[in-house]
Amino acid sequence: MDPSTSLWESCPSCGKLNYKDSLQETDWICIQCSYYFDKPPKAIIKTFFPDGGTFINPPKNLNDDPLNFKMETGSYRDKLAKTRKKENQWCSILAYKGTIENLKVHLIVSNFKFLGGSWSNNEAHYFRKAVSDAIQDSCDVFVLVLKTGGVSMFTSTIGLNSVMTGGIIGMNELKANNILTVSVGQSKTTGGVLASVHYASEIVIYEKNAHDITFAGKKISKNYLVPGESMDEKFGTAEEKMSKGMCDLVLNRSEIKSTICTLAKIIKKKEDLAVTDEKDDSSNTSREVLPKTAEKI
């Protein structure tokens, strides 16, 4: 039986059986232990754009399988076709745009069920298309919500060059056009995507209790410890990244959208729109609003 067809989802943390339809009401958080289940990409898009936003179509006429990759279980081309049919999307990311609180927002969301959210040259070209669209629209903020196994092995160095080079170039183009870049890392954000587009963002956020956030896993990373050194129990967690200065914020899932909007308004000098508990005062400057907002966050 395919586990995805079950009506129930077992919590990996406490073991409680959660009715899948009820998880939507709790934002895909376990009601018993507050474990964060994987939130479906379409649900993340709906959170940012309640009206659905505008879908940015992926590029056309790309070679899906430049290496003609074959496995014992079949070809990569067949595997990709089956995944596309099952997940009803072209690649592991979705690109949308819309307006949130008078901010023009472009959004990239990962789907981990699409070959582990890995990025190949397809994802790299789609990302670059979304970047070009954001620049053309004079976007205010470019947001990535990532959950990815890194660069796809099926396209080897072709994919690696496309993702790493294209990712960095794309992020720098956004910054050069005064577009704020924000990346939100969920559990299982790893590899070349973590090292390129994620850490190239101006603001790096992690979901609370996110884990497996690392370029390489524990088994590989522990081989580089010096004699006598032990692996940090919190290795690869959001808390570890925060303690070592590798992110700016660790937030509850419910706080992410509002926090991004508040910070974007301040940084884009739209602080009169920033959400604070203070009464509206047009004499407030960004220098005065920022501490208030920081305290609220």
Secondary structure, DSSP 8 states (H G I E B T S, - for coil): --GGG-SEEE-TTT--EEEHHHHGGGTSB-TTT--B----HHHHHHHH-TT--EE----SS--S-TT--EETTEEHHHHHHHHHHHHTSSSSEEEEEEEETTEEEEEEEE-TTTGGG-B-HHHHHHHHHHHHHHHHTT-SEEEEEEEE--B-GGGHHHHHHHHHHHHHHHHHHHHHTT-EEEEEEEEEEEHHHIIIIITTSSEEEEETT---EESS-HHHHGGGS-TT----TTTTSHHHHHHTTS-SEEE-GGGHHHHHHHHHHHHTT-GGG---SS---TT--HHHHHHHHHHH-
